[in-house]
């Protein structure tokens, strides 16, 4: 993804990625990324967890607006254990995530 991002940025279109693999993201040198310390395949959290997904998207858009330095990786400080706990609590309450 980072290689594609750099090509798109070279044409004047700013990009941001959401990643769960910080080491790969650093090596590829993406223009900017939001890093989440979550399992592979869960870039936006637990399925149907709309509030969390919104937070991730807003963090990415914010980084897109504020980052001028190439290679910026913003760590979103939300632990996976907290994501799962919140999703479980909402499910038990019978509320839609």
VEXPA-427315 format. One record per atom (N, C-alpha, C): residue in three letters; chain; residue number from 1; x, y negated, z. Coordinates in Angstrom, 2 decimals. Each point is the difference from the previous one (the first is absolute). Layout:
residues N
<node residuo="ALA" cadena="A" num="NUM" X="X" Y="Y" Z="Z"/>
...
***
This chain:
residues 97
<node residuo="UNK" cadena="A" num="1" X="0.82" Y="1.19" Z="0.00"/>
<node residuo="UNK" cadena="A" num="1" X="-0.82" Y="-1.19" Z="0.00"/>
<node residuo="UNK" cadena="A" num="1" X="0.87" Y="-1.26" Z="0.00"/>
<node residuo="UNK" cadena="A" num="2" X="1.09" Y="0.04" Z="0.74"/>
<node residuo="UNK" cadena="A" num="2" X="0.86" Y="-1.17" Z="0.08"/>
<node residuo="UNK" cadena="A" num="2" X="0.58" Y="-0.42" Z="-1.33"/>
<node residuo="UNK" cadena="A" num="3" X="0.32" Y="0.98" Z="-0.83"/>
<node residuo="UNK" cadena="A" num="3" X="0.54" Y="-0.31" Z="-1.32"/>
<node residuo="UNK" cadena="A" num="3" X="-1.04" Y="-0.72" Z="-0.86"/>
<node residuo="UNK" cadena="A" num="4" X="-1.22" Y="0.45" Z="0.11"/>
<node residuo="UNK" cadena="A" num="4" X="-1.10" Y="-0.64" Z="-0.74"/>
<node residuo="UNK" cadena="A" num="4" X="-0.24" Y="-1.40" Z="0.56"/>
<node residuo="UNK" cadena="A" num="5" X="0.05" Y="-0.12" Z="1.32"/>
<node residuo="UNK" cadena="A" num="5" X="-0.19" Y="-1.31" Z="0.62"/>
<node residuo="UNK" cadena="A" num="5" X="1.02" Y="-1.01" Z="-0.51"/>
<node residuo="UNK" cadena="A" num="6" X="1.24" Y="0.41" Z="-0.04"/>
<node residuo="UNK" cadena="A" num="6" X="1.05" Y="-0.92" Z="-0.45"/>
<node residuo="UNK" cadena="A" num="6" X="-0.23" Y="-0.43" Z="-1.45"/>
<node residuo="UNK" cadena="A" num="7" X="-0.45" Y="0.92" Z="-0.83"/>
<node residuo="UNK" cadena="A" num="7" X="-0.29" Y="-0.34" Z="-1.40"/>
<node residuo="UNK" cadena="A" num="7" X="-1.17" Y="-0.98" Z="-0.09"/>
<node residuo="UNK" cadena="A" num="8" X="-1.02" Y="0.21" Z="0.80"/>
<node residuo="UNK" cadena="A" num="8" X="-1.15" Y="-0.91" Z="0.00"/>
<node residuo="UNK" cadena="A" num="8" X="0.42" Y="-1.37" Z="0.51"/>
<node residuo="UNK" cadena="A" num="9" X="0.79" Y="-0.02" Z="1.07"/>
<node residuo="UNK" cadena="A" num="9" X="0.47" Y="-1.27" Z="0.56"/>
<node residuo="UNK" cadena="A" num="9" X="0.86" Y="-0.76" Z="-1.00"/>
<node residuo="UNK" cadena="A" num="10" X="0.78" Y="0.72" Z="-0.80"/>
<node residuo="UNK" cadena="A" num="10" X="0.85" Y="-0.65" Z="-1.00"/>
<node residuo="UNK" cadena="A" num="10" X="-0.83" Y="-0.76" Z="-1.03"/>
<node residuo="UNK" cadena="A" num="11" X="-1.25" Y="0.39" Z="-0.14"/>
<node residuo="UNK" cadena="A" num="11" X="-0.92" Y="-0.69" Z="-0.92"/>
<node residuo="UNK" cadena="A" num="11" X="-0.81" Y="-1.09" Z="0.69"/>
<node residuo="UNK" cadena="A" num="12" X="0.34" Y="-0.27" Z="1.28"/>
<node residuo="UNK" cadena="A" num="12" X="-0.61" Y="-1.11" Z="0.72"/>
<node residuo="UNK" cadena="A" num="12" X="-1.23" Y="0.33" Z="0.82"/>
<node residuo="UNK" cadena="A" num="13" X="-0.28" Y="1.28" Z="0.18"/>
<node residuo="UNK" cadena="A" num="13" X="-1.17" Y="0.40" Z="0.79"/>
<node residuo="UNK" cadena="A" num="13" X="0.48" Y="0.55" Z="1.35"/>
<node residuo="UNK" cadena="A" num="14" X="-0.34" Y="-0.66" Z="1.11"/>
<node residuo="UNK" cadena="A" num="14" X="0.45" Y="0.48" Z="1.30"/>
<node residuo="UNK" cadena="A" num="14" X="-0.70" Y="1.31" Z="0.39"/>
<node residuo="UNK" cadena="A" num="15" X="0.74" Y="0.86" Z="0.70"/>
<node residuo="UNK" cadena="A" num="15" X="-0.54" Y="1.30" Z="0.41"/>
<node residuo="UNK" cadena="A" num="15" X="0.34" Y="0.27" Z="1.46"/>
<node residuo="UNK" cadena="A" num="16" X="-0.75" Y="0.93" Z="0.57"/>
<node residuo="UNK" cadena="A" num="16" X="0.27" Y="0.49" Z="1.35"/>
<node residuo="UNK" cadena="A" num="16" X="-0.44" Y="1.46" Z="0.04"/>
<node residuo="UNK" cadena="A" num="17" X="0.75" Y="0.82" Z="0.71"/>
<node residuo="UNK" cadena="A" num="17" X="-0.40" Y="1.40" Z="0.13"/>
<node residuo="UNK" cadena="A" num="17" X="-0.24" Y="0.33" Z="1.47"/>
<node residuo="UNK" cadena="A" num="18" X="-0.74" Y="1.08" Z="0.22"/>
<node residuo="UNK" cadena="A" num="18" X="-0.24" Y="0.53" Z="1.34"/>
<node residuo="UNK" cadena="A" num="18" X="0.72" Y="1.33" Z="0.04"/>
<node residuo="UNK" cadena="A" num="19" X="0.88" Y="0.17" Z="0.98"/>
<node residuo="UNK" cadena="A" num="19" X="0.85" Y="1.18" Z="0.03"/>
<node residuo="UNK" cadena="A" num="19" X="0.02" Y="0.67" Z="1.37"/>
<node residuo="UNK" cadena="A" num="20" X="0.18" Y="1.31" Z="-0.02"/>
<node residuo="UNK" cadena="A" num="20" X="0.21" Y="0.76" Z="1.23"/>
<node residuo="UNK" cadena="A" num="20" X="1.39" Y="0.64" Z="-0.03"/>
<node residuo="UNK" cadena="A" num="21" X="0.78" Y="-0.32" Z="-1.02"/>
<node residuo="UNK" cadena="A" num="21" X="1.36" Y="0.54" Z="-0.15"/>
<node residuo="UNK" cadena="A" num="21" X="0.99" Y="-1.16" Z="-0.06"/>
<node residuo="UNK" cadena="A" num="22" X="0.37" Y="-0.51" Z="1.15"/>
<node residuo="UNK" cadena="A" num="22" X="0.86" Y="-1.18" Z="0.06"/>
<node residuo="UNK" cadena="A" num="22" X="1.35" Y="0.26" Z="-0.68"/>
<node residuo="UNK" cadena="A" num="23" X="0.59" Y="1.16" Z="0.22"/>
<node residuo="UNK" cadena="A" num="23" X="1.32" Y="0.29" Z="-0.56"/>
<node residuo="UNK" cadena="A" num="23" X="-0.02" Y="-0.06" Z="-1.53"/>
<node residuo="UNK" cadena="A" num="24" X="-1.01" Y="0.57" Z="-0.61"/>
<node residuo="UNK" cadena="A" num="24" X="-0.12" Y="-0.03" Z="-1.46"/>
<node residuo="UNK" cadena="A" num="24" X="-0.25" Y="-1.44" Z="-0.47"/>
<node residuo="UNK" cadena="A" num="25" X="-0.85" Y="-0.70" Z="0.70"/>
<node residuo="UNK" cadena="A" num="25" X="-0.33" Y="-1.39" Z="-0.35"/>
<node residuo="UNK" cadena="A" num="25" X="1.25" Y="-0.88" Z="0.04"/>
<node residuo="UNK" cadena="A" num="26" X="0.85" Y="0.21" Z="1.00"/>
<node residuo="UNK" cadena="A" num="26" X="1.24" Y="-0.79" Z="0.10"/>
<node residuo="UNK" cadena="A" num="26" X="0.95" Y="0.31" Z="-1.15"/>
<node residuo="UNK" cadena="A" num="27" X="0.13" Y="1.27" Z="-0.36"/>
<node residuo="UNK" cadena="A" num="27" X="0.91" Y="0.39" Z="-1.07"/>
<node residuo="UNK" cadena="A" num="27" X="-0.46" Y="-0.54" Z="-1.35"/>
<node residuo="UNK" cadena="A" num="28" X="-1.31" Y="0.06" Z="-0.25"/>
<node residuo="UNK" cadena="A" num="28" X="-0.54" Y="-0.46" Z="-1.28"/>
<node residuo="UNK" cadena="A" num="28" X="0.03" Y="-1.52" Z="-0.11"/>
<node residuo="UNK" cadena="A" num="29" X="0.05" Y="-0.67" Z="1.16"/>
<node residuo="UNK" cadena="A" num="29" X="0.05" Y="-1.47" Z="0.05"/>
<node residuo="UNK" cadena="A" num="29" X="-1.23" Y="-0.65" Z="-0.63"/>
<node residuo="UNK" cadena="A" num="30" X="-1.16" Y="0.35" Z="0.54"/>
<node residuo="UNK" cadena="A" num="30" X="-1.24" Y="-0.61" Z="-0.48"/>
<node residuo="UNK" cadena="A" num="30" X="0.03" Y="-1.50" Z="0.29"/>
<node residuo="UNK" cadena="A" num="31" X="-0.71" Y="-0.80" Z="-0.77"/>
<node residuo="UNK" cadena="A" num="31" X="-0.02" Y="-1.43" Z="0.27"/>
<node residuo="UNK" cadena="A" num="31" X="-0.54" Y="-0.33" Z="1.39"/>
<node residuo="UNK" cadena="A" num="32" X="-1.07" Y="0.66" Z="0.39"/>
<node residuo="UNK" cadena="A" num="32" X="-0.55" Y="-0.17" Z="1.36"/>
<node residuo="UNK" cadena="A" num="32" X="-0.91" Y="1.18" Z="0.29"/>
<node residuo="UNK" cadena="A" num="33" X="-0.05" Y="0.38" Z="1.29"/>
<node residuo="UNK" cadena="A" num="33" X="-0.81" Y="1.15" Z="0.39"/>
<node residuo="UNK" cadena="A" num="33" X="-0.45" Y="-0.13" Z="1.45"/>
<node residuo="UNK" cadena="A" num="34" X="-1.12" Y="0.64" Z="0.29"/>
<node residuo="UNK" cadena="A" num="34" X="-0.48" Y="0.16" Z="1.37"/>
<node residuo="UNK" cadena="A" num="34" X="0.28" Y="1.45" Z="0.38"/>
<node residuo="UNK" cadena="A" num="35" X="0.74" Y="0.20" Z="1.09"/>
<node residuo="UNK" cadena="A" num="35" X="0.33" Y="1.34" Z="0.46"/>
<node residuo="UNK" cadena="A" num="35" X="-0.89" Y="0.40" Z="1.16"/>
<node residuo="UNK" cadena="A" num="36" X="-0.57" Y="1.20" Z="-0.10"/>
<node residuo="UNK" cadena="A" num="36" X="-0.83" Y="0.57" Z="1.05"/>
<node residuo="UNK" cadena="A" num="36" X="0.64" Y="1.31" Z="0.45"/>
<node residuo="UNK" cadena="A" num="37" X="0.26" Y="0.17" Z="1.29"/>
<node residuo="UNK" cadena="A" num="37" X="0.63" Y="1.22" Z="0.49"/>
<node residuo="UNK" cadena="A" num="37" X="-1.01" Y="1.13" Z="0.15"/>
<node residuo="UNK" cadena="A" num="38" X="-0.62" Y="0.37" Z="-1.09"/>
<node residuo="UNK" cadena="A" num="38" X="-1.07" Y="0.99" Z="-0.01"/>
<node residuo="UNK" cadena="A" num="38" X="0.38" Y="1.17" Z="-0.88"/>
<node residuo="UNK" cadena="A" num="39" X="-0.73" Y="1.12" Z="0.08"/>
<node residuo="UNK" cadena="A" num="39" X="0.30" Y="1.17" Z="-0.84"/>
<node residuo="UNK" cadena="A" num="39" X="-0.18" Y="-0.29" Z="-1.49"/>
<node residuo="UNK" cadena="A" num="40" X="0.74" Y="0.74" Z="-0.81"/>
<node residuo="UNK" cadena="A" num="40" X="-0.16" Y="-0.11" Z="-1.45"/>
<node residuo="UNK" cadena="A" num="40" X="-1.46" Y="0.22" Z="-0.40"/>
<node residuo="UNK" cadena="A" num="41" X="-0.45" Y="-0.79" Z="-0.93"/>
<node residuo="UNK" cadena="A" num="41" X="-1.37" Y="0.14" Z="-0.48"/>
<node residuo="UNK" cadena="A" num="41" X="-1.02" Y="-0.80" Z="0.78"/>
<node residuo="UNK" cadena="A" num="42" X="0.43" Y="-0.67" Z="1.06"/>
<node residuo="UNK" cadena="A" num="42" X="-0.92" Y="-0.78" Z="0.84"/>
<node residuo="UNK" cadena="A" num="42" X="0.38" Y="-1.48" Z="-0.01"/>
<node residuo="UNK" cadena="A" num="43" X="0.26" Y="-0.52" Z="-1.18"/>
<node residuo="UNK" cadena="A" num="43" X="0.46" Y="-1.38" Z="-0.14"/>
<node residuo="UNK" cadena="A" num="43" X="-1.00" Y="-1.02" Z="0.54"/>
<node residuo="UNK" cadena="A" num="44" X="-1.25" Y="0.36" Z="0.04"/>
<node residuo="UNK" cadena="A" num="44" X="-1.02" Y="-0.92" Z="0.49"/>
<node residuo="UNK" cadena="A" num="44" X="-0.72" Y="0.55" Z="1.22"/>
<node residuo="UNK" cadena="A" num="45" X="0.60" Y="0.95" Z="0.68"/>
<node residuo="UNK" cadena="A" num="45" X="-0.54" Y="0.52" Z="1.24"/>
<node residuo="UNK" cadena="A" num="45" X="-0.93" Y="1.18" Z="-0.18"/>
<node residuo="UNK" cadena="A" num="46" X="-0.88" Y="0.16" Z="0.99"/>
<node residuo="UNK" cadena="A" num="46" X="-0.96" Y="1.10" Z="0.00"/>
<node residuo="UNK" cadena="A" num="46" X="-1.08" Y="-0.25" Z="-1.05"/>
<node residuo="UNK" cadena="A" num="47" X="-0.51" Y="1.05" Z="-0.63"/>
<node residuo="UNK" cadena="A" num="47" X="-1.06" Y="-0.18" Z="-1.00"/>
<node residuo="UNK" cadena="A" num="47" X="-1.22" Y="-0.74" Z="0.57"/>
<node residuo="UNK" cadena="A" num="48" X="-0.53" Y="-0.88" Z="-0.78"/>
<node residuo="UNK" cadena="A" num="48" X="-1.22" Y="-0.76" Z="0.31"/>
<node residuo="UNK" cadena="A" num="48" X="0.17" Y="-1.00" Z="1.15"/>
<node residuo="UNK" cadena="A" num="49" X="1.20" Y="-0.25" Z="0.45"/>
<node residuo="UNK" cadena="A" num="49" X="0.25" Y="-0.95" Z="1.09"/>
<node residuo="UNK" cadena="A" num="49" X="0.15" Y="-1.39" Z="-0.61"/>
<node residuo="UNK" cadena="A" num="50" X="-1.13" Y="-0.60" Z="-0.33"/>
<node residuo="UNK" cadena="A" num="50" X="-0.03" Y="-1.25" Z="-0.75"/>
<node residuo="UNK" cadena="A" num="50" X="0.74" Y="-1.15" Z="0.66"/>
<node residuo="UNK" cadena="A" num="51" X="-0.15" Y="-0.14" Z="1.31"/>
<node residuo="UNK" cadena="A" num="51" X="0.66" Y="-1.11" Z="0.70"/>
<node residuo="UNK" cadena="A" num="51" X="1.52" Y="0.10" Z="-0.12"/>
<node residuo="UNK" cadena="A" num="52" X="0.52" Y="1.19" Z="0.19"/>
<node residuo="UNK" cadena="A" num="52" X="1.44" Y="0.20" Z="-0.11"/>
<node residuo="UNK" cadena="A" num="52" X="0.47" Y="-0.22" Z="-1.43"/>
<node residuo="UNK" cadena="A" num="53" X="-0.73" Y="0.53" Z="-0.95"/>
<node residuo="UNK" cadena="A" num="53" X="0.37" Y="-0.17" Z="-1.41"/>
<node residuo="UNK" cadena="A" num="53" X="0.02" Y="-1.48" Z="-0.37"/>
<node residuo="UNK" cadena="A" num="54" X="-0.94" Y="-0.73" Z="0.53"/>
<node residuo="UNK" cadena="A" num="54" X="-0.05" Y="-1.45" Z="-0.23"/>
<node residuo="UNK" cadena="A" num="54" X="1.23" Y="-0.68" Z="0.58"/>
<node residuo="UNK" cadena="A" num="55" X="0.41" Y="0.41" Z="1.21"/>
<node residuo="UNK" cadena="A" num="55" X="1.21" Y="-0.58" Z="0.62"/>
<node residuo="UNK" cadena="A" num="55" X="1.23" Y="0.25" Z="-0.86"/>
<node residuo="UNK" cadena="A" num="56" X="0.12" Y="1.19" Z="-0.56"/>
<node residuo="UNK" cadena="A" num="56" X="1.15" Y="0.33" Z="-0.83"/>
<node residuo="UNK" cadena="A" num="56" X="-0.01" Y="-0.87" Z="-1.27"/>
<node residuo="UNK" cadena="A" num="57" X="-1.13" Y="-0.09" Z="-0.65"/>
<node residuo="UNK" cadena="A" num="57" X="-0.11" Y="-0.80" Z="-1.23"/>
<node residuo="UNK" cadena="A" num="57" X="0.30" Y="-1.48" Z="0.30"/>
<node residuo="UNK" cadena="A" num="58" X="-0.55" Y="-0.52" Z="1.10"/>
<node residuo="UNK" cadena="A" num="58" X="0.25" Y="-1.40" Z="0.35"/>
<node residuo="UNK" cadena="A" num="58" X="1.47" Y="-0.25" Z="0.34"/>
<node residuo="UNK" cadena="A" num="59" X="0.65" Y="0.96" Z="0.64"/>
<node residuo="UNK" cadena="A" num="59" X="1.43" Y="-0.13" Z="0.29"/>
<node residuo="UNK" cadena="A" num="59" X="0.80" Y="-0.05" Z="-1.30"/>
<node residuo="UNK" cadena="A" num="60" X="-0.37" Y="0.84" Z="-0.96"/>
<node residuo="UNK" cadena="A" num="60" X="0.68" Y="0.02" Z="-1.30"/>
<node residuo="UNK" cadena="A" num="60" X="-0.20" Y="-1.33" Z="-0.74"/>
<node residuo="UNK" cadena="A" num="61" X="-1.22" Y="-0.50" Z="0.00"/>
<node residuo="UNK" cadena="A" num="61" X="-0.27" Y="-1.27" Z="-0.67"/>
<node residuo="UNK" cadena="A" num="61" X="0.72" Y="-1.16" Z="0.68"/>
<node residuo="UNK" cadena="A" num="62" X="0.06" Y="0.04" Z="1.32"/>
<node residuo="UNK" cadena="A" num="62" X="0.72" Y="-1.03" Z="0.74"/>
<node residuo="UNK" cadena="A" num="62" X="1.48" Y="0.01" Z="-0.34"/>
<node residuo="UNK" cadena="A" num="63" X="0.58" Y="1.20" Z="-0.08"/>
<node residuo="UNK" cadena="A" num="63" X="1.40" Y="0.11" Z="-0.37"/>
<node residuo="UNK" cadena="A" num="63" X="0.22" Y="-0.53" Z="-1.41"/>
<node residuo="UNK" cadena="A" num="64" X="-0.93" Y="0.27" Z="-0.87"/>
<node residuo="UNK" cadena="A" num="64" X="0.09" Y="-0.49" Z="-1.38"/>
<node residuo="UNK" cadena="A" num="64" X="0.05" Y="-1.52" Z="-0.03"/>
<node residuo="UNK" cadena="A" num="65" X="-0.76" Y="-0.64" Z="0.88"/>
<node residuo="UNK" cadena="A" num="65" X="-0.04" Y="-1.46" Z="0.06"/>
<node residuo="UNK" cadena="A" num="65" X="1.23" Y="-0.61" Z="0.66"/>
<node residuo="UNK" cadena="A" num="66" X="0.54" Y="0.67" Z="1.02"/>
<node residuo="UNK" cadena="A" num="66" X="1.02" Y="-0.62" Z="0.84"/>
<node residuo="UNK" cadena="A" num="66" X="1.44" Y="0.40" Z="-0.32"/>
<node residuo="UNK" cadena="A" num="67" X="0.21" Y="1.10" Z="-0.66"/>
<node residuo="UNK" cadena="A" num="67" X="1.35" Y="0.50" Z="-0.23"/>
<node residuo="UNK" cadena="A" num="67" X="0.60" Y="-0.55" Z="-1.29"/>
<node residuo="UNK" cadena="A" num="68" X="1.12" Y="-0.66" Z="0.14"/>
<node residuo="UNK" cadena="A" num="68" X="0.71" Y="-0.50" Z="-1.17"/>
<node residuo="UNK" cadena="A" num="68" X="1.31" Y="0.74" Z="-0.22"/>
<node residuo="UNK" cadena="A" num="69" X="0.41" Y="0.78" Z="0.97"/>
<node residuo="UNK" cadena="A" num="69" X="1.28" Y="0.70" Z="-0.06"/>
<node residuo="UNK" cadena="A" num="69" X="-0.17" Y="1.40" Z="-0.56"/>
<node residuo="UNK" cadena="A" num="70" X="0.73" Y="0.34" Z="-1.06"/>
<node residuo="UNK" cadena="A" num="70" X="-0.11" Y="1.34" Z="-0.58"/>
<node residuo="UNK" cadena="A" num="70" X="0.41" Y="1.08" Z="1.00"/>
<node residuo="UNK" cadena="A" num="71" X="-0.68" Y="1.12" Z="-0.05"/>
<node residuo="UNK" cadena="A" num="71" X="0.34" Y="1.12" Z="0.88"/>
<node residuo="UNK" cadena="A" num="71" X="-0.61" Y="-0.08" Z="1.38"/>
<node residuo="UNK" cadena="A" num="72" X="-0.95" Y="-0.89" Z="0.20"/>
<node residuo="UNK" cadena="A" num="72" X="-0.63" Y="-0.15" Z="1.30"/>
<node residuo="UNK" cadena="A" num="72" X="-0.87" Y="1.21" Z="0.31"/>
<node residuo="UNK" cadena="A" num="73" X="0.21" Y="0.58" Z="1.18"/>
<node residuo="UNK" cadena="A" num="73" X="-0.84" Y="1.09" Z="0.47"/>
<node residuo="UNK" cadena="A" num="73" X="-0.55" Y="-0.41" Z="1.35"/>
<node residuo="UNK" cadena="A" num="74" X="-1.32" Y="-0.12" Z="0.08"/>
<node residuo="UNK" cadena="A" num="74" X="-0.67" Y="-0.40" Z="1.24"/>
<node residuo="UNK" cadena="A" num="74" X="-0.50" Y="1.25" Z="0.70"/>
<node residuo="UNK" cadena="A" num="75" X="0.38" Y="0.16" Z="1.26"/>
<node residuo="UNK" cadena="A" num="75" X="-0.46" Y="1.13" Z="0.81"/>
<node residuo="UNK" cadena="A" num="75" X="-1.33" Y="-0.36" Z="0.65"/>
<node residuo="UNK" cadena="A" num="76" X="-1.04" Y="0.71" Z="-0.36"/>
<node residuo="UNK" cadena="A" num="76" X="-1.30" Y="-0.21" Z="0.62"/>
<node residuo="UNK" cadena="A" num="76" X="-0.03" Y="0.83" Z="1.28"/>
<node residuo="UNK" cadena="A" num="77" X="-0.05" Y="-0.64" Z="1.17"/>
<node residuo="UNK" cadena="A" num="77" X="0.18" Y="0.71" Z="1.27"/>
<node residuo="UNK" cadena="A" num="77" X="-1.26" Y="0.71" Z="0.50"/>
<node residuo="UNK" cadena="A" num="78" X="-0.46" Y="0.97" Z="-0.77"/>
<node residuo="UNK" cadena="A" num="78" X="-1.15" Y="0.80" Z="0.42"/>
<node residuo="UNK" cadena="A" num="78" X="0.45" Y="1.46" Z="0.02"/>
<node residuo="UNK" cadena="A" num="79" X="-0.05" Y="0.62" Z="1.16"/>
<node residuo="UNK" cadena="A" num="79" X="0.44" Y="1.39" Z="0.14"/>
<node residuo="UNK" cadena="A" num="79" X="-1.07" Y="0.97" Z="-0.51"/>
<node residuo="UNK" cadena="A" num="80" X="0.47" Y="1.09" Z="-0.60"/>
<node residuo="UNK" cadena="A" num="80" X="-0.92" Y="1.01" Z="-0.53"/>
<node residuo="UNK" cadena="A" num="80" X="-0.87" Y="0.58" Z="1.11"/>
<node residuo="UNK" cadena="A" num="81" X="0.56" Y="0.20" Z="1.18"/>
<node residuo="UNK" cadena="A" num="81" X="-0.79" Y="0.54" Z="1.11"/>
<node residuo="UNK" cadena="A" num="81" X="-1.17" Y="-0.92" Z="0.32"/>
<node residuo="UNK" cadena="A" num="82" X="0.21" Y="-1.29" Z="-0.08"/>
<node residuo="UNK" cadena="A" num="82" X="-1.08" Y="-0.97" Z="0.24"/>
<node residuo="UNK" cadena="A" num="82" X="-1.06" Y="0.07" Z="-1.10"/>
<node residuo="UNK" cadena="A" num="83" X="0.44" Y="0.18" Z="-1.23"/>
<node residuo="UNK" cadena="A" num="83" X="-0.93" Y="0.13" Z="-1.13"/>
<node residuo="UNK" cadena="A" num="83" X="-0.91" Y="1.20" Z="0.22"/>
<node residuo="UNK" cadena="A" num="84" X="0.60" Y="1.14" Z="0.32"/>
<node residuo="UNK" cadena="A" num="84" X="-0.78" Y="1.23" Z="0.20"/>
<node residuo="UNK" cadena="A" num="84" X="-0.94" Y="-0.13" Z="1.20"/>
<node residuo="UNK" cadena="A" num="85" X="0.48" Y="-0.59" Z="1.09"/>
<node residuo="UNK" cadena="A" num="85" X="-0.82" Y="-0.17" Z="1.20"/>
<node residuo="UNK" cadena="A" num="85" X="-1.22" Y="-0.89" Z="-0.30"/>
<node residuo="UNK" cadena="A" num="86" X="0.24" Y="-1.09" Z="-0.68"/>
<node residuo="UNK" cadena="A" num="86" X="-1.09" Y="-0.92" Z="-0.35"/>
<node residuo="UNK" cadena="A" num="86" X="-1.01" Y="0.67" Z="-0.93"/>
<node residuo="UNK" cadena="A" num="87" X="0.50" Y="0.74" Z="-0.98"/>
<node residuo="UNK" cadena="A" num="87" X="-0.89" Y="0.71" Z="-0.93"/>
<node residuo="UNK" cadena="A" num="87" X="-0.84" Y="1.04" Z="0.74"/>
<node residuo="UNK" cadena="A" num="88" X="0.63" Y="0.72" Z="0.92"/>
<node residuo="UNK" cadena="A" num="88" X="-0.71" Y="1.02" Z="0.78"/>
<node residuo="UNK" cadena="A" num="88" X="-1.08" Y="-0.63" Z="0.87"/>
<node residuo="UNK" cadena="A" num="89" X="0.33" Y="-1.11" Z="0.65"/>
<node residuo="UNK" cadena="A" num="89" X="-0.97" Y="-0.69" Z="0.86"/>
<node residuo="UNK" cadena="A" num="89" X="-1.20" Y="-0.47" Z="-0.80"/>
<node residuo="UNK" cadena="A" num="90" X="0.24" Y="-0.60" Z="-1.16"/>
<node residuo="UNK" cadena="A" num="90" X="-1.10" Y="-0.48" Z="-0.82"/>
<node residuo="UNK" cadena="A" num="90" X="-0.86" Y="1.16" Z="-0.51"/>
<node residuo="UNK" cadena="A" num="91" X="0.63" Y="1.10" Z="-0.34"/>
<node residuo="UNK" cadena="A" num="91" X="-0.74" Y="1.17" Z="-0.46"/>
<node residuo="UNK" cadena="A" num="91" X="-0.88" Y="0.57" Z="1.10"/>
<node residuo="UNK" cadena="A" num="92" X="0.55" Y="0.09" Z="1.21"/>
<node residuo="UNK" cadena="A" num="92" X="-0.77" Y="0.52" Z="1.14"/>
<node residuo="UNK" cadena="A" num="92" X="-1.19" Y="-0.89" Z="0.34"/>
<node residuo="UNK" cadena="A" num="93" X="0.14" Y="-1.27" Z="-0.22"/>
<node residuo="UNK" cadena="A" num="93" X="-1.08" Y="-0.94" Z="0.26"/>
<node residuo="UNK" cadena="A" num="93" X="-1.06" Y="0.04" Z="-1.09"/>
<node residuo="UNK" cadena="A" num="94" X="0.29" Y="0.75" Z="-1.05"/>
<node residuo="UNK" cadena="A" num="94" X="-0.96" Y="0.14" Z="-1.09"/>
<node residuo="UNK" cadena="A" num="94" X="-0.04" Y="-1.23" Z="-0.91"/>
<node residuo="UNK" cadena="A" num="95" X="1.02" Y="-0.83" Z="0.13"/>
<node residuo="UNK" cadena="A" num="95" X="0.07" Y="-1.19" Z="-0.84"/>
<node residuo="UNK" cadena="A" num="95" X="0.79" Y="0.29" Z="-1.24"/>
<node residuo="UNK" cadena="A" num="96" X="-0.36" Y="-0.68" Z="-1.05"/>
<node residuo="UNK" cadena="A" num="96" X="0.80" Y="0.12" Z="-1.23"/>
<node residuo="UNK" cadena="A" num="96" X="1.28" Y="-0.77" Z="0.19"/>
<node residuo="UNK" cadena="A" num="97" X="1.08" Y="0.59" Z="-0.50"/>
<node residuo="UNK" cadena="A" num="97" X="1.28" Y="-0.67" Z="0.09"/>
<node residuo="UNK" cadena="A" num="97" X="0.04" Y="-1.12" Z="-0.99"/>
***
